[in-house]
Amino acid sequence: MANTYGKVSGTFQEIENAYGKVSGTWQEADEIYAKNSGTWELVFAAFTATSLTTLSSGSGTFTVPDGANAIHIQAAAGGGGGAAGGADYDKAGGESAGAGGGSGAYVSDKVFTVTEGETITYSIGGGGAAGNQTSNYNQPRIASAGTNSTLSGSTAGAIFTLSAGGGSSGTGGGVQGPLRTNTAGTAGAATISGTAITSGNFTDTNYSVQNVTSNTSGPVGTFNQSGDGAVGGNNGNCGGDNCQIAGSDGADSYAGNIDGGNGVGIGGPAATVGTRGSGGGGGGAQNVGSTGETAFAGGAGEVQYRFLRVN
């Protein structure tokens, strides 16, 4: 759609706001259509959707632009870190794998009410550190939880708080036993406080008129989704001296649509870091894979947003 102009005092000027009289009262028009060769076409829109902006760390503010009344969101809290496995329990009768970190809560393709000119405050959750301890096998290996992601408005108030995934841990063990006790990272919880918009139309970036329910580009792939994270994996222990056991995977994020970090595989790849709020992978035992016991951190959270005007 091209820009729309009107003649004012003999000079064409671009139209920024348009009004029509309804039952004797002037009201601002969201859209204007004109018939072209028998077909109604959109010739003016008060606001077109903005492009998606991604925030991957830190905290700060941004402002709702003039004409917008809604914000379209994808977001996740940070994932928890994975814990290292145990090794060399020569007289304990087995070996121990590190558990995976939990994933953070999420929002996928939700649209919330905001007010033009409003200040939006955000905080992006970080991923939790891995729990690696190589100096003494008897010491606990406790990974860190991620941190929360939040969004609020100066007018809207709290929009959401997404709690982070918990870090996994391993305690006990040693040459004389007992075998290590492993605990997987916990799931983060979602608290949704903002007013969700679930119906109405908006003008998209390509000037096409879309129903708000068409917003399905997020990780879940379905409109208006939010939920808790998931618990990390826990492969536990294997029996017999010098047995090999793979590290546990970190929990997936966004309802299973973003993979958690991989645990160390037997004779295979190293553990990996979580991404987009998923949990970090745990370490294995007895020279499992290229990095053996080493665990990795959880994935950092995120907030992705764009502004709409929903009619």
C-alpha positions as YAML, in Angstrom:
chain: A
units: angstrom
residues:
- id: 1
  name: MET
  ca: [0.00, 0.00, 0.00]
- id: 2
  name: ALA
  ca: [1.39, 3.40, -1.02]
- id: 3
  name: ASN
  ca: [1.22, 6.43, 1.24]
- id: 4
  name: THR
  ca: [-2.09, 8.32, 1.19]
- id: 5
  name: TYR
  ca: [-2.26, 12.07, 0.51]
- id: 6
  name: GLY
  ca: [-4.92, 14.77, 0.71]
- id: 7
  name: LYS
  ca: [-4.92, 18.33, -0.61]
- id: 8
  name: VAL
  ca: [-4.72, 20.99, 2.12]
- id: 9
  name: SER
  ca: [-4.88, 24.65, 0.98]
- id: 10
  name: GLY
  ca: [-3.84, 23.57, -2.50]
- id: 11
  name: THR
  ca: [-0.89, 21.42, -1.35]
- id: 12
  name: PHE
  ca: [-0.85, 17.62, -1.14]
- id: 13
  name: GLN
  ca: [0.14, 16.40, 2.31]
- id: 14
  name: GLU
  ca: [0.53, 12.86, 3.64]
- id: 15
  name: ILE
  ca: [-2.42, 11.76, 5.78]
- id: 16
  name: GLU
  ca: [-1.37, 10.67, 9.26]
- id: 17
  name: ASN
  ca: [-4.81, 10.55, 10.90]
- id: 18
  name: ALA
  ca: [-8.23, 10.26, 9.26]
- id: 19
  name: TYR
  ca: [-11.68, 10.87, 10.76]
- id: 20
  name: GLY
  ca: [-15.25, 10.07, 9.78]
- id: 21
  name: LYS
  ca: [-18.58, 11.18, 11.25]
- id: 22
  name: VAL
  ca: [-20.52, 8.35, 12.92]
- id: 23
  name: SER
  ca: [-23.98, 9.19, 14.28]
- id: 24
  name: GLY
  ca: [-23.01, 12.84, 14.34]
- id: 25
  name: THR
  ca: [-19.69, 12.30, 16.13]
- id: 26
  name: TRP
  ca: [-16.26, 12.53, 14.53]
- id: 27
  name: GLN
  ca: [-14.25, 9.33, 15.18]
- id: 28
  name: GLU
  ca: [-10.73, 8.41, 14.14]
- id: 29
  name: ALA
  ca: [-10.59, 5.85, 11.33]
- id: 30
  name: ASP
  ca: [-8.31, 2.87, 11.67]
- id: 31
  name: GLU
  ca: [-8.53, 1.98, 7.98]
- id: 32
  name: ILE
  ca: [-9.90, 3.51, 4.76]
- id: 33
  name: TYR
  ca: [-10.87, 1.50, 1.68]
- id: 34
  name: ALA
  ca: [-11.56, 2.61, -1.88]
- id: 35
  name: LYS
  ca: [-13.12, 0.67, -4.75]
- id: 36
  name: ASN
  ca: [-10.69, 0.04, -7.62]
- id: 37
  name: SER
  ca: [-12.12, -1.68, -10.73]
- id: 38
  name: GLY
  ca: [-14.92, -3.12, -8.63]
- id: 39
  name: THR
  ca: [-12.66, -4.34, -5.80]
- id: 40
  name: TRP
  ca: [-12.34, -2.69, -2.40]
- id: 41
  name: GLU
  ca: [-8.68, -2.00, -1.59]
- id: 42
  name: LEU
  ca: [-7.01, -0.69, 1.56]
- id: 43
  name: VAL
  ca: [-5.71, 2.85, 0.89]
- id: 44
  name: PHE
  ca: [-5.01, 4.05, 4.43]
- id: 45
  name: ALA
  ca: [-4.04, 2.40, 7.71]
- id: 46
  name: ALA
  ca: [-3.54, 4.34, 10.92]
- id: 47
  name: PHE
  ca: [-0.74, 1.97, 11.93]
- id: 48
  name: THR
  ca: [1.11, -0.93, 10.31]
- id: 49
  name: ALA
  ca: [2.81, -3.65, 12.34]
- id: 50
  name: THR
  ca: [6.46, -3.07, 13.19]
- id: 51
  name: SER
  ca: [9.23, -5.56, 12.48]
- id: 52
  name: LEU
  ca: [10.22, -8.07, 15.16]
- id: 53
  name: THR
  ca: [12.84, -6.89, 17.66]
- id: 54
  name: THR
  ca: [14.87, -9.45, 19.65]
- id: 55
  name: LEU
  ca: [16.28, -8.78, 23.13]
- id: 56
  name: SER
  ca: [18.69, -11.48, 24.27]
- id: 57
  name: SER
  ca: [20.26, -10.07, 27.43]
- id: 58
  name: GLY
  ca: [20.13, -7.32, 30.02]
- id: 59
  name: SER
  ca: [17.31, -5.02, 31.07]
- id: 60
  name: GLY
  ca: [15.94, -1.68, 29.97]
- id: 61
  name: THR
  ca: [12.94, 0.14, 28.52]
- id: 62
  name: PHE
  ca: [11.30, 0.97, 25.20]
- id: 63
  name: THR
  ca: [8.29, 3.06, 24.22]
- id: 64
  name: VAL
  ca: [5.04, 2.05, 22.53]
- id: 65
  name: PRO
  ca: [4.86, 4.04, 19.26]
- id: 66
  name: ASP
  ca: [1.99, 6.34, 18.33]
- id: 67
  name: GLY
  ca: [-0.91, 4.43, 16.84]
- id: 68
  name: ALA
  ca: [-0.08, 1.05, 18.42]
- id: 69
  name: ASN
  ca: [-2.41, -0.58, 20.94]
- id: 70
  name: ALA
  ca: [-0.97, -4.10, 21.18]
- id: 71
  name: ILE
  ca: [2.33, -5.93, 21.55]
- id: 72
  name: HIS
  ca: [3.00, -9.35, 20.00]
- id: 73
  name: ILE
  ca: [5.41, -11.41, 22.11]
- id: 74
  name: GLN
  ca: [7.68, -14.47, 22.13]
- id: 75
  name: ALA
  ca: [9.67, -14.87, 25.36]
- id: 76
  name: ALA
  ca: [11.46, -17.35, 27.61]
- id: 77
  name: ALA
  ca: [13.23, -17.32, 30.96]
- id: 78
  name: GLY
  ca: [16.77, -18.62, 31.34]
- id: 79
  name: GLY
  ca: [17.42, -22.36, 31.53]
- id: 80
  name: GLY
  ca: [19.24, -24.08, 34.39]
- id: 81
  name: GLY
  ca: [22.75, -25.46, 34.07]
- id: 82
  name: GLY
  ca: [23.67, -29.16, 33.90]
- id: 83
  name: ALA
  ca: [25.77, -30.97, 36.53]
- id: 84
  name: ALA
  ca: [28.93, -32.98, 35.91]
- id: 85
  name: GLY
  ca: [28.95, -36.74, 36.30]
- id: 86
  name: GLY
  ca: [30.94, -38.69, 38.83]
- id: 87
  name: ALA
  ca: [33.98, -40.80, 37.97]
- id: 88
  name: ASP
  ca: [36.45, -43.28, 39.43]
- id: 89
  name: TYR
  ca: [34.17, -44.74, 42.10]
- id: 90
  name: ASP
  ca: [36.39, -47.83, 41.98]
- id: 91
  name: LYS
  ca: [34.96, -49.46, 45.09]
- id: 92
  name: ALA
  ca: [31.46, -48.03, 44.98]
- id: 93
  name: GLY
  ca: [30.05, -50.58, 42.56]
- id: 94
  name: GLY
  ca: [28.99, -48.19, 39.78]
- id: 95
  name: GLU
  ca: [29.25, -44.80, 38.17]
- id: 96
  name: SER
  ca: [27.05, -41.69, 38.01]
- id: 97
  name: ALA
  ca: [25.82, -39.38, 35.25]
- id: 98
  name: GLY
  ca: [25.22, -35.67, 35.66]
- id: 99
  name: ALA
  ca: [21.57, -34.57, 35.51]
- id: 100
  name: GLY
  ca: [20.30, -31.96, 33.05]
- id: 101
  name: GLY
  ca: [19.13, -28.44, 33.80]
- id: 102
  name: GLY
  ca: [15.47, -27.44, 33.79]
- id: 103
  name: SER
  ca: [13.97, -25.08, 31.22]
- id: 104
  name: GLY
  ca: [12.39, -21.68, 31.78]
- id: 105
  name: ALA
  ca: [8.74, -20.74, 31.35]
- id: 106
  name: TYR
  ca: [7.66, -19.28, 28.01]
- id: 107
  name: VAL
  ca: [5.26, -17.11, 26.00]
- id: 108
  name: SER
  ca: [4.69, -17.86, 22.31]
- id: 109
  name: ASP
  ca: [2.55, -15.71, 20.01]
- id: 110
  name: LYS
  ca: [0.57, -13.93, 22.69]
- id: 111
  name: VAL
  ca: [-0.74, -10.42, 22.01]
- id: 112
  name: PHE
  ca: [-1.22, -8.03, 24.94]
- id: 113
  name: THR
  ca: [-2.95, -4.66, 25.28]
- id: 114
  name: VAL
  ca: [-0.66, -1.61, 25.57]
- id: 115
  name: THR
  ca: [-1.14, 2.16, 25.19]
- id: 116
  name: GLU
  ca: [0.65, 4.44, 22.75]
- id: 117
  name: GLY
  ca: [3.41, 6.38, 24.48]
- id: 118
  name: GLU
  ca: [3.59, 3.86, 27.32]
- id: 119
  name: THR
  ca: [7.00, 2.86, 28.67]
- id: 120
  name: ILE
  ca: [7.66, -0.89, 28.61]
- id: 121
  name: THR
  ca: [10.26, -2.24, 31.05]
- id: 122
  name: TYR
  ca: [11.96, -5.57, 30.38]
- id: 123
  name: SER
  ca: [14.46, -7.91, 31.99]
- id: 124
  name: ILE
  ca: [15.97, -10.86, 30.10]
- id: 125
  name: GLY
  ca: [16.88, -13.98, 32.11]
- id: 126
  name: GLY
  ca: [20.36, -15.44, 31.83]
- id: 127
  name: GLY
  ca: [21.24, -19.13, 31.60]
- id: 128
  name: GLY
  ca: [22.47, -20.90, 34.74]
- id: 129
  name: ALA
  ca: [26.12, -21.91, 35.06]
- id: 130
  name: ALA
  ca: [27.12, -25.58, 34.88]
- id: 131
  name: GLY
  ca: [28.03, -27.47, 38.05]
- id: 132
  name: ASN
  ca: [31.53, -28.74, 37.25]
- id: 133
  name: GLN
  ca: [33.84, -29.83, 40.08]
- id: 134
  name: THR
  ca: [37.01, -31.65, 39.05]
- id: 135
  name: SER
  ca: [39.33, -31.17, 42.01]
- id: 136
  name: ASN
  ca: [37.60, -33.59, 44.38]
- id: 137
  name: TYR
  ca: [35.05, -36.22, 43.39]
- id: 138
  name: ASN
  ca: [33.53, -36.13, 46.86]
- id: 139
  name: GLN
  ca: [32.47, -32.51, 46.55]
- id: 140
  name: PRO
  ca: [28.93, -31.62, 45.42]
- id: 141
  name: ARG
  ca: [28.44, -30.55, 41.84]
- id: 142
  name: ILE
  ca: [25.65, -28.02, 41.91]
- id: 143
  name: ALA
  ca: [24.66, -26.07, 38.82]
- id: 144
  name: SER
  ca: [23.02, -22.66, 38.99]
- id: 145
  name: ALA
  ca: [19.44, -21.82, 38.13]
- id: 146
  name: GLY
  ca: [18.77, -19.41, 35.31]
- id: 147
  name: THR
  ca: [17.19, -16.04, 36.01]
- id: 148
  name: ASN
  ca: [13.68, -14.77, 35.30]
- id: 149
  name: SER
  ca: [12.41, -12.83, 32.28]
- id: 150
  name: THR
  ca: [9.85, -10.10, 32.97]
- id: 151
  name: LEU
  ca: [7.83, -7.50, 31.07]
- id: 152
  name: SER
  ca: [5.72, -4.65, 32.45]
- id: 153
  name: GLY
  ca: [4.22, -1.37, 31.29]
- id: 154
  name: SER
  ca: [3.88, 2.03, 32.91]
- id: 155
  name: THR
  ca: [0.15, 1.86, 32.12]
- id: 156
  name: ALA
  ca: [-0.48, -1.86, 31.70]
- id: 157
  name: GLY
  ca: [1.34, -2.87, 34.88]
- id: 158
  name: ALA
  ca: [2.84, -6.36, 35.05]
- id: 159
  name: ILE
  ca: [2.47, -8.22, 31.74]
- id: 160
  name: PHE
  ca: [4.30, -11.44, 32.59]
- id: 161
  name: THR
  ca: [6.90, -13.00, 34.86]
- id: 162
  name: LEU
  ca: [8.59, -16.10, 33.47]
- id: 163
  name: SER
  ca: [10.48, -18.05, 36.12]
- id: 164
  name: ALA
  ca: [13.78, -19.67, 35.22]
- id: 165
  name: GLY
  ca: [14.71, -23.32, 35.02]
- id: 166
  name: GLY
  ca: [16.53, -24.78, 38.01]
- id: 167
  name: GLY
  ca: [20.11, -26.04, 37.95]
- id: 168
  name: SER
  ca: [20.78, -29.74, 38.44]
- id: 169
  name: SER
  ca: [23.00, -31.19, 41.14]
- id: 170
  name: GLY
  ca: [25.01, -34.22, 42.18]
- id: 171
  name: THR
  ca: [26.02, -34.97, 45.77]
- id: 172
  name: GLY
  ca: [27.86, -37.78, 47.51]
- id: 173
  name: GLY
  ca: [30.07, -40.33, 45.81]
- id: 174
  name: GLY
  ca: [33.77, -40.96, 46.09]
- id: 175
  name: VAL
  ca: [36.05, -43.96, 45.83]
- id: 176
  name: GLN
  ca: [34.43, -45.69, 48.81]
- id: 177
  name: GLY
  ca: [30.89, -44.77, 47.78]
- id: 178
  name: PRO
  ca: [28.01, -44.35, 48.10]
- id: 179
  name: LEU
  ca: [27.12, -43.59, 44.51]
- id: 180
  name: ARG
  ca: [26.33, -40.00, 43.73]
- id: 181
  name: THR
  ca: [22.74, -38.79, 44.19]
- id: 182
  name: ASN
  ca: [21.59, -36.80, 41.14]
- id: 183
  name: THR
  ca: [18.78, -34.26, 41.04]
- id: 184
  name: ALA
  ca: [17.48, -32.81, 37.77]
- id: 185
  name: GLY
  ca: [16.87, -29.09, 37.33]
- id: 186
  name: THR
  ca: [13.32, -27.94, 38.05]
- id: 187
  name: ALA
  ca: [10.83, -26.35, 35.63]
- id: 188
  name: GLY
  ca: [10.20, -22.61, 35.60]
- id: 189
  name: ALA
  ca: [6.62, -21.34, 36.06]
- id: 190
  name: ALA
  ca: [4.74, -18.77, 33.96]
- id: 191
  name: THR
  ca: [2.72, -15.96, 35.55]
- id: 192
  name: ILE
  ca: [0.66, -14.05, 32.97]
- id: 193
  name: SER
  ca: [-0.83, -10.78, 34.22]
- id: 194
  name: GLY
  ca: [-1.38, -8.69, 31.09]
- id: 195
  name: THR
  ca: [-4.64, -8.37, 29.17]
- id: 196
  name: ALA
  ca: [-4.49, -10.77, 26.21]
- id: 197
  name: ILE
  ca: [-6.06, -9.86, 22.85]
- id: 198
  name: THR
  ca: [-7.53, -12.91, 21.10]
- id: 199
  name: SER
  ca: [-9.66, -11.41, 18.31]
- id: 200
  name: GLY
  ca: [-9.61, -8.51, 15.86]
- id: 201
  name: ASN
  ca: [-7.72, -7.46, 12.75]
- id: 202
  name: PHE
  ca: [-4.48, -5.57, 12.19]
- id: 203
  name: THR
  ca: [-2.49, -4.26, 9.23]
- id: 204
  name: ASP
  ca: [0.70, -6.29, 8.83]
- id: 205
  name: THR
  ca: [4.10, -5.05, 7.67]
- id: 206
  name: ASN
  ca: [3.20, -5.88, 4.05]
- id: 207
  name: TYR
  ca: [-0.03, -3.83, 4.38]
- id: 208
  name: SER
  ca: [-2.21, -6.93, 4.26]
- id: 209
  name: VAL
  ca: [-5.09, -7.06, 6.74]
- id: 210
  name: GLN
  ca: [-4.72, -10.07, 9.03]
- id: 211
  name: ASN
  ca: [-6.68, -11.55, 11.89]
- id: 212
  name: VAL
  ca: [-4.74, -11.46, 15.15]
- id: 213
  name: THR
  ca: [-5.01, -15.27, 15.36]
- id: 214
  name: SER
  ca: [-2.72, -15.50, 12.29]
- id: 215
  name: ASN
  ca: [0.25, -14.78, 14.57]
- id: 216
  name: THR
  ca: [1.78, -18.27, 14.66]
- id: 217
  name: SER
  ca: [5.44, -17.58, 13.83]
- id: 218
  name: GLY
  ca: [6.74, -18.38, 17.32]
- id: 219
  name: PRO
  ca: [8.45, -21.59, 18.48]
- id: 220
  name: VAL
  ca: [5.20, -23.33, 19.50]
- id: 221
  name: GLY
  ca: [3.52, -22.50, 16.18]
- id: 222
  name: THR
  ca: [0.08, -21.89, 17.70]
- id: 223
  name: PHE
  ca: [-1.50, -18.54, 18.61]
- id: 224
  name: ASN
  ca: [-1.82, -17.38, 22.23]
- id: 225
  name: GLN
  ca: [0.41, -19.91, 24.00]
- id: 226
  name: SER
  ca: [2.24, -19.72, 27.33]
- id: 227
  name: GLY
  ca: [3.29, -22.24, 29.93]
- id: 228
  name: ASP
  ca: [5.79, -23.65, 32.37]
- id: 229
  name: GLY
  ca: [9.18, -25.06, 31.50]
- id: 230
  name: ALA
  ca: [10.16, -28.71, 31.92]
- id: 231
  name: VAL
  ca: [12.29, -30.78, 34.31]
- id: 232
  name: GLY
  ca: [15.76, -31.80, 33.14]
- id: 233
  name: GLY
  ca: [16.79, -35.36, 32.38]
- id: 234
  name: ASN
  ca: [18.26, -37.69, 34.99]
- id: 235
  name: ASN
  ca: [20.00, -40.85, 33.77]
- id: 236
  name: GLY
  ca: [21.01, -41.78, 37.33]
- id: 237
  name: ASN
  ca: [23.70, -44.41, 37.91]
- id: 238
  name: CYS
  ca: [24.98, -47.53, 36.21]
- id: 239
  name: GLY
  ca: [26.00, -50.70, 38.04]
- id: 240
  name: GLY
  ca: [29.50, -52.18, 38.20]
- id: 241
  name: ASP
  ca: [32.94, -50.64, 38.51]
- id: 242
  name: ASN
  ca: [34.04, -48.62, 35.49]
- id: 243
  name: CYS
  ca: [30.65, -48.85, 33.78]
- id: 244
  name: GLN
  ca: [29.95, -46.05, 31.34]
- id: 245
  name: ILE
  ca: [26.88, -43.84, 31.53]
- id: 246
  name: ALA
  ca: [25.93, -40.90, 29.36]
- id: 247
  name: GLY
  ca: [25.14, -37.50, 30.78]
- id: 248
  name: SER
  ca: [21.51, -36.41, 30.92]
- id: 249
  name: ASP
  ca: [19.96, -33.96, 28.48]
- id: 250
  name: GLY
  ca: [18.76, -30.55, 29.55]
- id: 251
  name: ALA
  ca: [15.02, -29.91, 29.40]
- id: 252
  name: ASP
  ca: [13.51, -28.63, 26.15]
- id: 253
  name: SER
  ca: [11.95, -25.16, 26.17]
- id: 254
  name: TYR
  ca: [8.88, -23.68, 24.48]
- id: 255
  name: ALA
  ca: [6.75, -26.78, 25.12]
- id: 256
  name: GLY
  ca: [9.31, -29.15, 23.63]
- id: 257
  name: ASN
  ca: [9.96, -27.13, 20.47]
- id: 258
  name: ILE
  ca: [13.48, -25.90, 21.36]
- id: 259
  name: ASP
  ca: [15.89, -28.71, 22.26]
- id: 260
  name: GLY
  ca: [17.72, -28.72, 25.56]
- id: 261
  name: GLY
  ca: [21.48, -29.12, 25.71]
- id: 262
  name: ASN
  ca: [22.75, -32.63, 25.02]
- id: 263
  name: GLY
  ca: [24.34, -34.70, 27.76]
- id: 264
  name: VAL
  ca: [27.73, -36.25, 27.05]
- id: 265
  name: GLY
  ca: [27.19, -39.31, 24.88]
- id: 266
  name: ILE
  ca: [28.98, -42.64, 25.31]
- id: 267
  name: GLY
  ca: [31.85, -42.43, 22.88]
- id: 268
  name: GLY
  ca: [30.05, -39.58, 21.19]
- id: 269
  name: PRO
  ca: [29.76, -35.80, 21.30]
- id: 270
  name: ALA
  ca: [30.39, -33.53, 24.24]
- id: 271
  name: ALA
  ca: [27.58, -32.02, 26.25]
- id: 272
  name: THR
  ca: [26.14, -28.80, 24.84]
- id: 273
  name: VAL
  ca: [24.82, -25.50, 26.13]
- id: 274
  name: GLY
  ca: [21.06, -24.93, 26.24]
- id: 275
  name: THR
  ca: [19.49, -22.37, 23.92]
- id: 276
  name: ARG
  ca: [16.50, -20.01, 24.15]
- id: 277
  name: GLY
  ca: [15.67, -20.93, 27.73]
- id: 278
  name: SER
  ca: [16.38, -24.67, 27.56]
- id: 279
  name: GLY
  ca: [18.46, -26.56, 30.14]
- id: 280
  name: GLY
  ca: [22.16, -27.35, 29.87]
- id: 281
  name: GLY
  ca: [23.40, -30.90, 29.30]
- id: 282
  name: GLY
  ca: [24.99, -33.03, 32.03]
- id: 283
  name: GLY
  ca: [28.35, -34.77, 32.08]
- id: 284
  name: GLY
  ca: [28.89, -38.53, 31.85]
- id: 285
  name: ALA
  ca: [31.22, -40.92, 33.65]
- id: 286
  name: GLN
  ca: [34.34, -42.94, 32.84]
- id: 287
  name: ASN
  ca: [35.71, -41.01, 29.87]
- id: 288
  name: VAL
  ca: [32.38, -40.81, 28.12]
- id: 289
  name: GLY
  ca: [32.71, -38.81, 24.92]
- id: 290
  name: SER
  ca: [35.34, -36.22, 24.15]
- id: 291
  name: THR
  ca: [34.91, -34.20, 27.34]
- id: 292
  name: GLY
  ca: [33.95, -36.92, 29.80]
- id: 293
  name: GLU
  ca: [32.34, -35.40, 32.84]
- id: 294
  name: THR
  ca: [32.06, -31.79, 31.71]
- id: 295
  name: ALA
  ca: [28.55, -30.28, 31.91]
- id: 296
  name: PHE
  ca: [27.31, -27.11, 30.24]
- id: 297
  name: ALA
  ca: [25.28, -24.02, 31.05]
- id: 298
  name: GLY
  ca: [21.58, -23.42, 30.46]
- id: 299
  name: GLY
  ca: [20.34, -21.30, 27.59]
- id: 300
  name: ALA
  ca: [19.77, -17.59, 28.05]
- id: 301
  name: GLY
  ca: [16.21, -16.31, 27.93]
- id: 302
  name: GLU
  ca: [14.82, -13.85, 25.41]
- id: 303
  name: VAL
  ca: [12.04, -11.40, 24.60]
- id: 304
  name: GLN
  ca: [10.96, -10.84, 21.00]
- id: 305
  name: TYR
  ca: [8.31, -8.24, 20.29]
- id: 306
  name: ARG
  ca: [6.56, -6.18, 17.66]
- id: 307
  name: PHE
  ca: [3.77, -3.62, 17.85]
- id: 308
  name: LEU
  ca: [0.32, -3.90, 16.26]
- id: 309
  name: ARG
  ca: [-2.87, -1.89, 16.08]
- id: 310
  name: VAL
  ca: [-5.71, -4.36, 16.58]
- id: 311
  name: ASN
  ca: [-9.16, -3.17, 15.52]
...
